[in-house]
Amino acid sequence: MGAPYEWSATGLPCYRSGQAPPFLFTGGQLAELGLRSTGGQAAFVDTQHGDVALYLITETELISPNAWPPAKPGETKTGPAAALNSPWPAPQAQP
């Protein structure tokens, strides 16, 4: 984790690409995780496309509130195909 190389006009730290602390994410990175920021910008990172805002992972929420927890195989309404991709183990037949 690198130290900020400068401070923005608003007083937020600016990091070089790859040097930001692991608890700061871009909006795109949060979206890939199914999250969105509920707080303001916490820092900036320099990229080849310009400065990009960074957000604290602790100030996020799920994009879709129904996304967690995943449905168990017996609870899904989309049929048996959804059970194949479920993180839950398939129920075992009782002897």
N, C-alpha and C positions, 0 to 999 in steps of 0.2 A: 504494500500500500504506500503510495507516494504522498508527499505533502503537496498542497496546492502551490502552483508556481506564481499565481497572482490572485487578486481579489477583484470581483466585478464592481461596477459602479454602485450596485445595490448592496455591496458588502458580502456577497456570496463567494465561496471559494471556487476557483477555476483549476481544473486538472487537465493534464495532457492525456491523450487517448491511452487507455490501459493502465492508468495510474490512480484512478478513483478508488475509494474504499469499497469493499465488497457489499456494503449495505446500501449503496446508492445505485439506482437503476434508471435507465432512460425510459421514456414513455413506451417506446417500442418493445423494450425488454420486458416491461411489466405486462404489456398486452400478450406477449408470447406465453407468459405464465398464467394468463387468465385474470390478471389484476389491473386495477386502475388506481391512480393516486387520489387520495382524499385530502392531501395537504398541498402546500405550495412548493415551489422549487426550492431545493436544498443546496444545489451547487450547479456548476456547468462543467462540461467536458468539451475539449477541442476535438473536432473530427475533420475529416477531409471535406465535409459539407458545411462546416461552420460550427459555431457553438451550439450545443444541445443541452437542454435542461436535464438535471438529475433529480430524482425523487427518493425519499427515504422508504425502504421496504416496509418499515413499521407503520407508515401512514398510507396504507392501501386497503382496498376491499375487492371482493370478487366482482368481475364484470357481470357475471350471471349468478345471482344468489342461489339459484337452483343447481349450480354445478357441483357443489360439495355438500354432503358427501356423495360419492357416486352411488348409483342405484345398485342394490344387490340383485342377483339374477332373478329371484322370485318376485321382485318388486318392479321390474321394468315393464313398460307397456309397449315396447317396440319389438317384442318377440324374442325367440331363442338366439338370434344372431347377435343381439346386444350382450348376451351372457358370455359369448366367446371373447369379447374384448374387455370384460369386467375385471377390475383388480381384486374382486372378491373370489375366494375359492368356490368351485361348484359344489352344491350340496351332495352329500354322499347318500346312497340308498341304505336304508336300515334293514338288517337281516330279519 
